[in-house]
């Protein structure tokens, strides 16, 4: 085998991110396309819920609510998909985040991408505050979805009161101080 031959993929190769394959394989009884859509949506929502390395109950509840609403899932189905996505996000999030968003983006309409961004902001705000780490993840996902800056800022402006950096009208450093030089 020549150097870099391993890099070539046949046209029919499955390019589905491993995290999605793992979730889909555990969703018996669902048609493959539906399972794949559910897995991608849940994984991306869980990405924001885990952005600050903490998964609070408010965020987990919001993810399940959105899966019921957006994914048209039953409560039991949403609980199952969310639990699988939380696990995969925790295990593979750092390496699979971009791939899953890209996969979602190739199949979603522009309106679905914009709606997803709104939902991601709602997940981040579920605990009462959107941390700087969460805000950065939201911006990165907006870029990965190829949403323009104006669209991103329009959604972000609706969540202004939840942005930790703007709460109480002054800057807050990660340690809670108002002076970042302290």
PAMI-975070 format. One record per residue: residue number from 1; residue in three letters; chain; x, y, z of N, C-alpha, C, O in turn. Coordinates in steps of 0.1 Angstrom, whole numbers, plus 5000, padded with zeros to 4 digits. Each point is the difference from the previous one (the first is absolute). Example, Ala and Ser with C-alpha at 12.3 -4.5 7.8 and 13.67 -1.06 7.14 Angstrom:
<recs>
(1 "ALA" "A" (5132 4943 5078) (4991 5012 5000) (5009 5012 5000) (5010 5000 5007)),
(2 "SER" "A" (4986 5011 4986) (5009 5011 5000) (4992 5011 5008) (5005 5011 5001)),
</recs>
This chain:
<recs>
(1 "UNK" "A" (5008 4988 5000) (4992 5012 5000) (5009 5012 5000) (5009 5001 5008)),
(2 "UNK" "A" (4988 5009 4983) (5007 5012 4999) (4997 5009 5012) (4989 4999 5006)),
(3 "UNK" "A" (5020 5010 4997) (4998 5010 5011) (4987 5008 4997) (4998 5004 4988)),
(4 "UNK" "A" (4994 4997 5021) (4987 5008 5000) (4989 4992 4992) (4989 5006 4999)),
(5 "UNK" "A" (5013 4982 4997) (4990 4992 4994) (4988 4998 5010) (4989 4999 4996)),
(6 "UNK" "A" (5015 5000 5016) (4990 4997 5011) (4990 5012 5000) (4989 4999 5005)),
(7 "UNK" "A" (5015 5013 4991) (4992 5012 5000) (4989 5000 4990) (4990 5006 5002)),
(8 "UNK" "A" (5012 4986 4987) (4989 5000 4990) (4988 4992 5005) (5002 4989 5006)),
(9 "UNK" "A" (4987 5016 4991) (4987 4993 5004) (4992 4997 4987) (4999 5008 4991)),
(10 "UNK" "A" (4996 4980 5009) (4991 4997 4988) (4988 5010 5001) (4996 5004 5011)),
(11 "UNK" "A" (4998 4999 4978) (4988 5009 4999) (4989 4995 5010) (4993 5009 5005)),
(12 "UNK" "A" (5005 4979 4997) (4989 4995 5008) (5004 4998 5014) (4992 4995 5008)),
(13 "UNK" "A" (5019 5010 4997) (5004 4999 5014) (4991 5008 5009) (4995 5011 4996)),
(14 "UNK" "A" (5002 4983 5015) (4991 5007 5010) (5008 5011 5007) (5010 4997 5007)),
(15 "UNK" "A" (4986 5015 4991) (5008 5011 5007) (4992 5005 5012) (5003 5011 5005)),
(16 "UNK" "A" (4988 4982 5000) (4992 5004 5012) (5010 5000 5012) (5007 4991 5002)),
(17 "UNK" "A" (4992 5020 5005) (5009 5001 5012) (4997 4988 5010) (4989 4996 5001)),
(18 "UNK" "A" (5021 5000 5005) (4999 4988 5009) (4990 5002 5011) (4992 4991 5003)),
(19 "UNK" "A" (5007 5021 5003) (4990 5003 5010) (4986 4998 4995) (4992 4994 5007)),
(20 "UNK" "A" (5005 5010 4981) (4987 4998 4994) (4997 4985 4998) (4990 4995 5003)),
(21 "UNK" "A" (5020 4998 4991) (4999 4986 4998) (4997 4993 5013) (4991 4991 5001)),
(22 "UNK" "A" (5016 5013 5010) (4997 4993 5013) (4986 5003 5005) (4994 4991 5006)),
(23 "UNK" "A" (5002 5021 4993) (4986 5003 5004) (4990 4992 4992) (4991 4994 5005)),
(24 "UNK" "A" (5010 5007 4982) (4991 4994 4991) (4999 4985 5002) (4989 4994 5000)),
(25 "UNK" "A" (5022 5000 5002) (5001 4985 5002) (4992 4996 5013) (4996 4988 5001)),
(26 "UNK" "A" (5002 5021 5008) (4993 4997 5012) (4985 5005 5000) (4993 4999 5010)),
(27 "UNK" "A" (5003 5005 4979) (4986 5005 4998) (4992 4990 4992) (4995 5003 4989)),
(28 "UNK" "A" (5004 4985 5016) (4992 4989 4993) (4986 5005 4998) (4994 5007 5008)),
(29 "UNK" "A" (5000 4989 4981) (4986 5002 4997) (4997 5013 4993) (4989 5002 4995)),
(30 "UNK" "A" (5021 5006 5003) (4998 5013 4993) (5006 4998 4986) (5010 4994 4998)),
(31 "UNK" "A" (4983 5012 4992) (5006 5000 4986) (5013 5006 5001) (5002 5010 5007)),
(32 "UNK" "A" (5008 4986 4985) (5014 5005 5000) (5001 5015 4998) (5007 5007 5007)),
(33 "UNK" "A" (4985 4999 4984) (5001 5014 4998) (4995 5008 5012) (5006 5010 5003)),
(34 "UNK" "A" (4983 4985 5002) (4995 5007 5012) (5009 4999 5012) (5003 5010 5007)),
(35 "UNK" "A" (5003 4978 4995) (5009 4998 5011) (5013 5009 4998) (5005 5006 5010)),
(36 "UNK" "A" (4999 4995 4978) (5012 5009 4997) (4997 5015 5003) (5008 5007 5005)),
(37 "UNK" "A" (4980 4997 4991) (4996 5014 5003) (4999 5003 5015) (5005 5010 5005)),
(38 "UNK" "A" (4989 4980 5002) (4998 5001 5014) (5014 5001 5007) (5003 5008 5009)),
(39 "UNK" "A" (5006 4983 4986) (5013 4999 5006) (5008 5013 4998) (5006 5005 5010)),
(40 "UNK" "A" (4993 5001 4978) (5008 5012 4997) (4994 5012 5009) (5008 5007 5006)),
(41 "UNK" "A" (4979 4994 4994) (4994 5011 5007) (5004 4999 5015) (5004 5010 5006)),
(42 "UNK" "A" (4994 4978 5000) (5003 4998 5014) (5015 5002 5003) (5003 5006 5010)),
(43 "UNK" "A" (5005 4990 4981) (5015 5002 5003) (5004 5014 5000) (5007 5005 5008)),
(44 "UNK" "A" (4987 5003 4982) (5004 5014 4999) (4994 5008 5012) (5007 5008 5006)),
(45 "UNK" "A" (4981 4989 4998) (4994 5006 5012) (5008 4996 5013) (5003 5009 5008)),
(46 "UNK" "A" (5002 4979 4993) (5008 4996 5011) (5014 5006 5000) (5006 5002 5010)),
(47 "UNK" "A" (4998 5002 4978) (5014 5006 4999) (4999 5014 5008) (5010 5003 5007)),
(48 "UNK" "A" (4980 5004 4991) (4999 5013 5007) (4997 4997 5015) (5006 5007 5009)),
(49 "UNK" "A" (4986 4984 4994) (4997 4996 5014) (5013 4997 5008) (5002 5002 5012)),
(50 "UNK" "A" (5008 4992 4981) (5013 4995 5006) (5011 5010 4997) (5011 4998 5005)),
(51 "UNK" "A" (4986 5013 4989) (5011 5010 4996) (5008 5004 5012) (5012 5002 4999)),
(52 "UNK" "A" (4982 5000 5012) (5007 5005 5012) (5004 4988 5009) (5003 5002 5012)),
(53 "UNK" "A" (4997 4986 4982) (5004 4988 5007) (4991 4996 5012) (5003 4992 5009)),
(54 "UNK" "A" (4985 5014 4991) (4990 4997 5010) (4986 4998 4993) (4997 5008 4991)),
(55 "UNK" "A" (4996 4982 5013) (4987 4997 4995) (4990 5002 5011) (4998 4991 5008)),
(56 "UNK" "A" (4996 5020 4993) (4990 5003 5010) (4987 4994 4997) (4997 4997 4988)),
(57 "UNK" "A" (4994 5001 5022) (4987 4995 4997) (4992 5009 4991) (4992 4995 4992)),
(58 "UNK" "A" (5009 5018 5010) (4992 5009 4992) (5004 4999 4985) (4991 5000 4991)),
(59 "UNK" "A" (5022 4998 5006) (5004 4999 4986) (4995 4986 4995) (4996 4999 4988)),
(60 "UNK" "A" (5006 4991 5020) (4995 4986 4995) (4985 5000 4998) (4996 4994 4990)),
(61 "UNK" "A" (4997 5013 5018) (4985 5001 4998) (4997 5007 4987) (4991 4996 4993)),
(62 "UNK" "A" (5016 5015 5005) (4997 5008 4988) (5004 4992 4987) (4993 5001 4990)),
(63 "UNK" "A" (5018 4991 5011) (5003 4992 4988) (4989 4990 4997) (4995 4998 4989)),
(64 "UNK" "A" (5000 4995 5022) (4989 4991 4998) (4987 5007 4995) (4993 4994 4991)),
(65 "UNK" "A" (5004 5017 5014) (4988 5008 4995) (5002 5003 4985) (4990 4999 4992)),
(66 "UNK" "A" (5022 5005 5004) (5002 5004 4986) (4999 4988 4991) (4996 5001 4989)),
(67 "UNK" "A" (5009 4987 5016) (4999 4988 4992) (4986 4996 4998) (4996 4996 4989)),
(68 "UNK" "A" (4995 5006 5021) (4986 4997 4998) (4994 5010 4990) (4993 4996 4991)),
(69 "UNK" "A" (5010 5017 5010) (4994 5010 4992) (5006 4999 4985) (4992 4999 4991)),
(70 "UNK" "A" (5021 5002 5008) (5006 5001 4987) (5001 4986 4993) (4997 4999 4988)),
(71 "UNK" "A" (5006 4991 5020) (5002 4987 4994) (4987 4992 4999) (4999 4989 4995)),
(72 "UNK" "A" (4990 5017 5010) (4987 4993 5000) (5001 4986 5007) (4995 4991 4994)),
(73 "UNK" "A" (5012 5009 5017) (5002 4987 5007) (4990 4999 5012) (4995 5010 5005)),
(74 "UNK" "A" (5003 4978 4999) (4992 4998 5013) (5010 5004 5011) (5012 5001 4998)),
(75 "UNK" "A" (4982 5000 5014) (5009 5003 5012) (5010 4989 5002) (5011 5003 5003)),
(76 "UNK" "A" (4984 4985 4996) (5009 4988 5002) (5011 5000 4990) (5012 4997 5003)),
(77 "UNK" "A" (4985 5005 4985) (5010 5000 4989) (5010 5011 5002) (5012 4998 4998)),
(78 "UNK" "A" (4983 5014 5006) (5009 5012 5002) (5009 4997 5012) (5012 5003 4999)),
(79 "UNK" "A" (4983 4991 5011) (5009 4996 5012) (5011 4991 4995) (5011 5001 5004)),
(80 "UNK" "A" (4985 4989 4988) (5010 4990 4996) (5010 5006 4990) (5012 4998 5002)),
(81 "UNK" "A" (4984 5010 4989) (5009 5006 4990) (5009 5010 5008) (5012 5001 4997)),
(82 "UNK" "A" (4983 5007 5012) (5008 5010 5007) (5010 4993 5009) (5012 5004 5000)),
(83 "UNK" "A" (4985 4985 5006) (5009 4993 5009) (5012 4994 4991) (5012 5001 5004)),
(84 "UNK" "A" (4985 4994 4984) (5010 4995 4992) (5009 5012 4994) (5012 4998 5000)),
(85 "UNK" "A" (4982 5013 4997) (5007 5011 4995) (5009 5006 5011) (5011 5004 4997)),
(86 "UNK" "A" (4984 4997 5015) (5008 5005 5011) (5013 4992 5002) (5011 5005 5002)),
(87 "UNK" "A" (4987 4981 4997) (5011 4991 5002) (5010 5002 4989) (5012 5001 5002)),
(88 "UNK" "A" (4983 4999 4985) (5009 5002 4989) (5007 5013 5000) (5012 5001 4997)),
(89 "UNK" "A" (4981 5010 5007) (5006 5013 5000) (5011 5000 5011) (5011 5006 4998)),
(90 "UNK" "A" (4987 4988 5013) (5010 5000 5011) (5012 4992 4995) (5011 5003 5003)),
(91 "UNK" "A" (4987 4985 4990) (5011 4992 4996) (5007 5005 4988) (5012 4999 4999)),
(92 "UNK" "A" (4981 5006 4991) (5006 5003 4987) (4998 5014 4995) (5004 5004 4989)),
(93 "UNK" "A" (4990 5004 5020) (4997 5014 4996) (5011 5008 4993) (4998 5006 4990)),
(94 "UNK" "A" (5013 4994 5017) (5011 5008 4995) (5005 4996 4986) (5004 5008 4992)),
(95 "UNK" "A" (4995 4979 5004) (5004 4996 4987) (4989 4999 4990) (5003 4999 4988)),
(96 "UNK" "A" (4985 5000 5016) (4989 4998 4991) (4991 5012 4998) (4991 5000 4991)),
(97 "UNK" "A" (5011 5011 5017) (4991 5011 4999) (4998 5006 4986) (4989 5001 4995)),
(98 "UNK" "A" (5022 5002 4999) (5000 5006 4987) (4993 4990 4990) (4992 5004 4992)),
(99 "UNK" "A" (5012 4984 5008) (4995 4990 4991) (4985 4998 5000) (4993 4999 4990)),
(100 "UNK" "A" (5002 5001 5023) (4985 4999 5001) (4993 5012 4995) (4989 4999 4993)),
(101 "UNK" "A" (5016 5013 5010) (4994 5012 4995) (5000 5001 4985) (4991 5004 4993)),
(102 "UNK" "A" (5020 4992 5001) (5002 4999 4986) (4990 4991 4994) (4993 5003 4990)),
(103 "UNK" "A" (5005 4985 5016) (4990 4990 4995) (4986 5006 5001) (4993 4999 4990)),
(104 "UNK" "A" (5004 5007 5021) (4987 5007 5001) (4998 5011 4989) (4990 5000 4994)),
(105 "UNK" "A" (5020 5008 5004) (5000 5011 4991) (4998 4996 4986) (4994 5007 4992)),
(106 "UNK" "A" (5011 4981 5004) (4999 4996 4986) (4985 4996 4997) (4997 4999 4988)),
(107 "UNK" "A" (4995 4998 5022) (4987 4995 4997) (4989 5010 5005) (4988 4998 4996)),
(108 "UNK" "A" (5016 5012 5011) (4990 5010 5005) (4998 5012 4991) (5009 5004 4993)),
(109 "UNK" "A" (4979 5001 5007) (4998 5013 4993) (5006 5011 5008) (5003 4999 5012)),
(110 "UNK" "A" (4998 5013 4981) (5005 5012 5007) (4991 5003 5012) (5005 5003 5011)),
(111 "UNK" "A" (4982 4996 4988) (4991 5003 5011) (5002 4990 5011) (4999 5004 5012)),
(112 "UNK" "A" (5003 4983 4985) (5002 4990 5011) (5013 5003 5007) (5001 4998 5013)),
(113 "UNK" "A" (5009 5007 4980) (5013 5004 5007) (4998 5012 5009) (5005 5000 5012)),
(114 "UNK" "A" (4988 5010 4984) (4997 5011 5008) (4992 4997 5012) (5002 5004 5011)),
(115 "UNK" "A" (4988 4987 4987) (4991 4995 5011) (5009 4992 5010) (4998 5002 5012)),
(116 "UNK" "A" (5011 4990 4983) (5009 4993 5009) (5008 5009 5009) (5001 4998 5012)),
(117 "UNK" "A" (5004 5013 4982) (5008 5009 5008) (4992 5007 5011) (5004 5001 5011)),
(118 "UNK" "A" (4983 5002 4986) (4991 5005 5010) (4999 4990 5012) (5000 5004 5012)),
(119 "UNK" "A" (4998 4984 4984) (4998 4989 5010) (5013 4998 5008) (5000 4998 5012)),
(120 "UNK" "A" (5012 5004 4982) (5012 4998 5007) (5002 5012 5010) (5005 4997 5011)),
(121 "UNK" "A" (4991 5015 4986) (5000 5011 5009) (4991 4997 5012) (5003 5002 5011)),
(122 "UNK" "A" (4985 4992 4986) (4990 4997 5011) (5006 4989 5009) (4998 5001 5012)),
(123 "UNK" "A" (5010 4990 4983) (5006 4990 5009) (5011 5007 5009) (5000 4997 5012)),
(124 "UNK" "A" (5008 5011 4982) (5010 5007 5007) (4994 5009 5011) (5006 5001 5011)),
(125 "UNK" "A" (4983 5005 4986) (4994 5009 5010) (4991 4993 5010) (4995 5007 5009)),
(126 "UNK" "A" (5003 4980 4990) (4990 4993 5008) (5004 5001 5015) (4991 5000 5008)),
(127 "UNK" "A" (5021 5002 4995) (5004 5001 5015) (5001 5014 5004) (5005 5003 5012)),
(128 "UNK" "A" (4990 5006 4980) (5000 5014 5004) (5011 5009 4995) (5000 5012 5002)),
(129 "UNK" "A" (5010 4982 4992) (5012 5008 4996) (5007 4992 4989) (5002 4988 5000)),
(130 "UNK" "A" (5002 5020 4990) (5008 4994 4989) (5015 5004 5002) (5003 5012 4999)),
(131 "UNK" "A" (5005 4978 5005) (5014 5003 5004) (5008 5004 4987) (4995 4998 4989)),
(132 "UNK" "A" (5016 5008 5013) (5009 5003 4989) (5004 4988 4992) (5000 5000 4988)),
(133 "UNK" "A" (5002 4989 5019) (5003 4987 4993) (4989 4996 4991) (5002 4995 4989)),
(134 "UNK" "A" (4986 5006 5017) (4988 4996 4992) (4998 5009 4988) (4997 4996 4989)),
(135 "UNK" "A" (5005 5017 5013) (4998 5010 4990) (5010 4998 4988) (4997 5001 4989)),
(136 "UNK" "A" (5015 4995 5015) (5010 4996 4990) (4996 4988 4992) (5002 5000 4988)),
(137 "UNK" "A" (4993 4990 5019) (4995 4988 4993) (4989 5003 4990) (4999 4995 4989)),
(138 "UNK" "A" (4992 5014 5016) (4989 5004 4991) (5004 5007 4988) (4995 4998 4989)),
(139 "UNK" "A" (5015 5011 5012) (5006 5007 4989) (5006 4990 4990) (4999 5001 4988)),
(140 "UNK" "A" (5009 4990 5018) (5007 4990 4991) (4990 4991 4993) (5002 4998 4988)),
(141 "UNK" "A" (4987 4998 5018) (4990 4992 4993) (4993 5009 4989) (4997 4994 4990)),
(142 "UNK" "A" (5000 5018 5013) (4995 5009 4990) (5009 5001 4988) (4995 4999 4988)),
(143 "UNK" "A" (5018 5002 5014) (5009 5000 4989) (5000 4986 4992) (5000 5000 4988)),
(144 "UNK" "A" (5000 4989 5020) (5000 4987 4994) (4987 4997 4992) (5000 4993 4990)),
(145 "UNK" "A" (4989 5014 5014) (4988 4999 4992) (4999 5009 4988) (4991 5000 4992)),
(146 "UNK" "A" (5020 5008 5007) (5001 5010 4989) (4989 5011 5001) (4995 5005 4990)),
(147 "UNK" "A" (5001 4999 5022) (4991 5011 5002) (5008 5012 5000) (5011 5001 5006)),
(148 "UNK" "A" (4984 5010 4988) (5008 5012 5000) (4999 5007 5013) (4992 4998 5009)),
(149 "UNK" "A" (5018 5011 4993) (5001 5008 5013) (4987 5007 5004) (4997 5000 5011)),
(150 "UNK" "A" (4997 5006 4979) (4987 5007 5003) (4990 4991 5006) (4993 5004 5009)),
(151 "UNK" "A" (5005 4984 4985) (4990 4991 5005) (5004 4995 5015) (4991 5000 5008)),
(152 "UNK" "A" (5022 4997 4994) (5004 4997 5013) (4997 5011 5010) (4995 4997 5011)),
(153 "UNK" "A" (5009 5015 4986) (4998 5011 5009) (4985 5003 5003) (4996 5004 5011)),
(154 "UNK" "A" (4996 4993 4979) (4985 5002 5002) (4995 4990 5010) (4992 5004 5009)),
(155 "UNK" "A" (5012 4984 4990) (4996 4990 5010) (5006 5003 5014) (4993 5000 5010)),
(156 "UNK" "A" (5020 5003 4990) (5007 5003 5012) (4994 5012 5007) (4999 5000 5013)),
(157 "UNK" "A" (4996 5010 4980) (4994 5012 5006) (4987 4997 5008) (4997 5006 5010)),
(158 "UNK" "A" (4996 4983 4986) (4988 4996 5007) (5004 4994 5014) (4991 4998 5008)),
(159 "UNK" "A" (5021 4997 4993) (5005 4994 5012) (5010 5009 5008) (5007 4995 5009)),
(160 "UNK" "A" (4993 5018 4988) (5009 5009 5006) (5000 4999 5016) (5011 5000 5006)),
(161 "UNK" "A" (4977 5000 4999) (4999 5000 5015) (5006 4988 5007) (5002 5000 5012)),
(162 "UNK" "A" (5000 4989 4980) (5006 4988 5006) (5015 4999 4998) (5006 4991 5006)),
(163 "UNK" "A" (5000 5018 4987) (5014 5000 4997) (5007 5004 5013) (4999 5011 5005)),
(164 "UNK" "A" (5009 4980 5001) (5007 5002 5012) (5009 5013 5000) (5001 5007 5009)),
(165 "UNK" "A" (5005 4995 4979) (5009 5011 4999) (4993 5014 5001) (5006 5010 5003)),
(166 "UNK" "A" (4981 4989 4994) (4992 5013 5001) (4990 5001 5012) (4994 5010 5001)),
(167 "UNK" "A" (5005 4979 5007) (4991 5001 5011) (5005 5010 5010) (5012 5002 5002)),
(168 "UNK" "A" (4979 5005 5004) (5002 5011 5009) (5007 5012 4993) (5005 5009 5007)),
(169 "UNK" "A" (4996 4991 4980) (5005 5011 4992) (5015 5002 5001) (5005 5011 4996)),
(170 "UNK" "A" (5002 4979 5009) (5015 5002 5001) (5007 4987 4997) (4994 4989 5001)),
(171 "UNK" "A" (5018 5012 4996) (5009 4988 4996) (5001 4992 5013) (5002 5005 5011)),
(172 "UNK" "A" (4998 4982 4987) (5003 4990 5011) (5011 4991 4995) (4999 4993 4990)),
(173 "UNK" "A" (5012 5007 5017) (5011 4990 4998) (4996 4986 5004) (4990 4999 5008)),
(174 "UNK" "A" (5016 4991 4987) (4997 4986 5003) (4999 4998 5016) (4993 4991 5004)),
(175 "UNK" "A" (5015 5016 5003) (5000 4998 5015) (4989 5008 5007) (4999 5000 5012)),
(176 "UNK" "A" (4993 5007 4980) (4989 5008 5005) (5003 5014 5003) (4991 5008 5003)),
(177 "UNK" "A" (5022 4996 4996) (5003 5014 5003) (4996 5009 4988) (4999 4995 4989)),
(178 "UNK" "A" (4999 5017 5014) (4996 5009 4989) (5012 5007 4993) (4998 5006 4990)),
(179 "UNK" "A" (5014 4992 5016) (5012 5005 4994) (5008 4989 4994) (5006 4992 5009)),
(180 "UNK" "A" (4996 5006 4978) (5007 4989 4995) (5015 5000 5003) (5007 4990 4998)),
(181 "UNK" "A" (4998 5021 5007) (5014 5001 5004) (5003 4996 5014) (5012 4999 5004)),
(182 "UNK" "A" (4978 4999 5004) (5002 4996 5014) (5006 4986 5001) (5003 4995 5011)),
</recs>
